[in-house]
Amino acid sequence: MNKRGQIVVEYVLLLVLAVSLAALLVSRLVSREEGNEGILVAKWQNILQVIADDLPDKK
């Protein structure tokens, strides 16, 4: 009977850890705060800027 309660506690702790890690990753990767963009958003903006700056006749 005691093992069942321990399994539930371990499951809840693992669930909390997984959700916390996912929230941290999302906030670091795709944050849209001005001046503190996430890695993916910053790289995407950089790619868009490179495409926008491309001049067809320039080598």
Backbone as a chain_set.jsonl record, in Angstrom:
{"seq": "MNKRGQIVVEYVLLLVLAVSLAALLVSRLVSREEGNEGILVAKWQNILQVIADDLPDKK", "coords": {"N": [[0.828, -1.199, 0.0], [1.957, 1.24, 0.744], [3.821, 1.621, -1.257], [2.35, 2.398, -3.47], [1.59, 5.015, -2.903], [4.095, 6.209, -2.897], [4.844, 5.943, -5.55], [3.013, 7.655, -6.774], [3.813, 10.122, -5.687], [6.426, 10.292, -6.735], [5.809, 10.362, -9.466], [4.388, 12.795, -9.633], [6.42, 14.589, -8.887], [8.256, 14.187, -10.997], [6.644, 15.067, -13.083], [6.292, 17.781, -12.416], [8.959, 18.614, -12.643], [9.412, 18.15, -15.398], [7.543, 19.906, -16.59], [8.473, 22.358, -15.632], [11.027, 22.455, -16.8], [10.296, 22.473, -19.511], [8.909, 24.926, -19.64], [10.995, 26.693, -19.072], [12.701, 26.233, -21.269], [11.023, 27.062, -23.388], [10.692, 29.769, -22.756], [13.301, 30.697, -23.07], [13.879, 30.083, -25.732], [11.84, 31.073, -27.489], [11.0, 33.582, -26.658], [9.431, 36.757, -26.911], [10.002, 39.264, -25.96], [10.833, 42.696, -26.115], [14.071, 43.531, -26.95], [15.026, 41.401, -25.527], [14.91, 38.953, -26.913], [14.094, 35.539, -27.643], [16.263, 32.778, -28.576], [15.53, 31.478, -31.01], [13.711, 33.333, -32.124], [15.341, 35.591, -32.401], [17.268, 34.645, -34.243], [15.584, 34.114, -36.412], [14.674, 36.71, -37.016], [17.116, 37.76, -37.81], [17.619, 36.242, -40.13], [15.47, 37.112, -41.724], [16.197, 39.8, -42.009], [18.608, 39.593, -43.439], [17.63, 38.519, -45.831], [15.988, 40.641, -46.612], [17.879, 42.642, -47.034], [19.181, 41.813, -49.276], [20.401, 42.473, -52.426], [19.616, 42.146, -55.799], [21.48, 42.62, -57.903], [23.879, 42.847, -56.686], [27.061, 41.568, -55.813]], "CA": [[0.0, 0.0, 0.0], [2.838, 2.398, 0.837], [4.504, 1.773, -2.54], [1.462, 3.109, -4.388], [1.707, 6.437, -2.593], [5.421, 6.656, -3.309], [4.815, 6.046, -7.01], [2.267, 8.871, -7.096], [4.675, 11.261, -5.346], [7.501, 10.343, -7.726], [5.205, 10.788, -10.727], [4.09, 14.227, -9.534], [7.697, 15.306, -8.906], [8.766, 14.142, -12.366], [5.777, 15.918, -13.892], [6.653, 19.17, -12.098], [10.274, 18.848, -13.233], [9.271, 18.215, -16.852], [6.826, 21.138, -16.944], [9.383, 23.474, -15.354], [12.057, 22.454, -17.834], [9.662, 22.895, -20.76], [8.639, 26.365, -19.543], [12.281, 27.381, -19.173], [13.144, 26.147, -22.66], [10.167, 27.908, -24.223], [10.982, 31.178, -22.482], [14.626, 31.022, -23.615], [13.953, 29.886, -27.177], [10.88, 31.814, -28.307], [10.526, 34.792, -25.986], [9.274, 37.877, -27.839], [10.201, 40.532, -25.256], [11.655, 43.648, -26.846], [15.428, 43.619, -26.43], [15.402, 40.147, -24.867], [14.256, 37.924, -27.713], [14.614, 34.185, -27.532], [17.261, 32.414, -29.58], [14.892, 31.216, -32.302], [13.133, 34.578, -32.636], [16.454, 36.447, -32.815], [17.839, 34.091, -35.481], [14.598, 34.305, -37.477], [14.743, 38.121, -37.388], [18.367, 37.928, -38.54], [17.415, 35.671, -41.462], [14.592, 38.028, -42.459], [16.964, 41.006, -42.324], [19.541, 39.239, -44.514], [16.831, 38.4, -47.052], [15.523, 41.981, -46.982], [19.027, 43.437, -47.478], [19.746, 41.221, -50.486], [20.191, 43.202, -53.668], [19.799, 41.156, -56.863], [22.635, 42.889, -58.76], [25.079, 42.955, -55.849], [27.785, 40.307, -55.644]], "C": [[0.871, 1.262, 0.0], [3.546, 2.665, -0.488], [3.656, 2.569, -3.531], [1.536, 4.615, -4.155], [3.041, 7.002, -3.031], [5.476, 6.83, -4.825], [4.098, 7.32, -7.436], [3.123, 10.101, -6.822], [5.8, 11.398, -6.362], [6.974, 10.823, -9.074], [4.941, 12.291, -10.715], [5.382, 15.037, -9.573], [8.307, 15.314, -10.309], [7.945, 15.032, -13.294], [6.098, 17.394, -13.667], [8.0, 19.518, -12.722], [10.175, 19.009, -14.748], [8.581, 19.505, -17.295], [7.719, 22.358, -16.715], [10.461, 23.582, -16.418], [11.485, 22.92, -19.171], [9.382, 24.397, -20.756], [9.924, 27.169, -19.68], [12.786, 27.372, -20.611], [12.329, 27.057, -23.569], [10.491, 29.375, -23.998], [12.331, 31.592, -23.054], [14.66, 30.958, -25.14], [13.046, 30.813, -27.968], [10.3, 33.033, -27.608], [10.47, 35.935, -26.991], [9.41, 39.23, -27.146], [11.152, 41.421, -26.053], [13.022, 43.763, -26.183], [15.912, 42.348, -25.754], [14.731, 38.979, -25.592], [14.889, 36.561, -27.443], [15.546, 33.872, -28.688], [16.622, 32.213, -30.951], [14.323, 32.481, -32.927], [14.241, 35.499, -33.139], [17.071, 35.947, -34.124], [16.884, 34.283, -36.653], [14.599, 35.761, -37.942], [16.009, 38.403, -38.19], [18.238, 37.398, -39.967], [16.538, 36.589, -42.305], [15.329, 39.295, -42.867], [17.955, 40.738, -43.453], [18.799, 39.126, -45.84], [16.386, 39.779, -47.529], [16.659, 42.839, -47.524], [19.622, 42.94, -48.789], [19.387, 42.066, -51.699], [20.502, 42.255, -54.822], [21.065, 41.369, -57.691], [23.939, 42.939, -57.974], [25.742, 41.587, -55.703], [28.653, 40.349, -54.436]], "O": [[0.548, 2.24, -0.675], [3.842, 3.817, -0.807], [4.191, 3.328, -4.338], [1.543, 5.396, -5.107], [3.117, 8.144, -3.485], [6.095, 7.773, -5.319], [4.537, 7.994, -8.368], [3.158, 11.024, -7.636], [6.098, 12.507, -6.806], [7.635, 11.612, -9.75], [5.241, 12.981, -11.689], [5.432, 16.075, -10.232], [8.819, 16.341, -10.756], [8.494, 15.676, -14.188], [6.166, 18.168, -14.622], [8.163, 20.607, -13.273], [10.791, 19.91, -15.316], [8.996, 20.125, -18.274], [7.718, 23.287, -17.522], [10.772, 24.677, -16.885], [12.133, 23.686, -19.886], [9.598, 25.067, -21.766], [9.939, 28.212, -20.333], [13.249, 28.396, -21.112], [12.886, 27.745, -24.425], [10.557, 30.146, -24.955], [12.488, 32.736, -23.483], [15.402, 31.711, -25.77], [13.446, 31.299, -29.026], [9.2, 33.469, -27.948], [11.362, 36.07, -27.829], [8.976, 40.244, -27.693], [12.151, 40.949, -26.596], [13.117, 44.059, -24.992], [17.097, 42.232, -25.44], [14.076, 38.136, -24.977], [16.057, 36.457, -27.069], [15.608, 34.617, -29.665], [17.127, 32.728, -31.948], [14.441, 32.681, -34.136], [14.096, 36.123, -34.19], [17.363, 36.745, -35.015], [17.319, 34.581, -37.765], [14.531, 36.02, -39.143], [15.986, 39.189, -39.138], [18.7, 38.04, -40.91], [16.833, 36.82, -43.477], [15.106, 39.812, -43.962], [18.121, 41.579, -44.337], [19.294, 39.593, -46.866], [16.407, 40.053, -48.729], [16.428, 43.684, -48.39], [20.494, 43.602, -49.354], [18.215, 42.337, -51.96], [21.557, 41.62, -54.821], [21.669, 40.395, -58.139], [25.008, 43.063, -58.573], [25.068, 40.577, -55.496], [29.339, 39.372, -54.135]]}, "num_chains": 1, "name": "protein.A"}
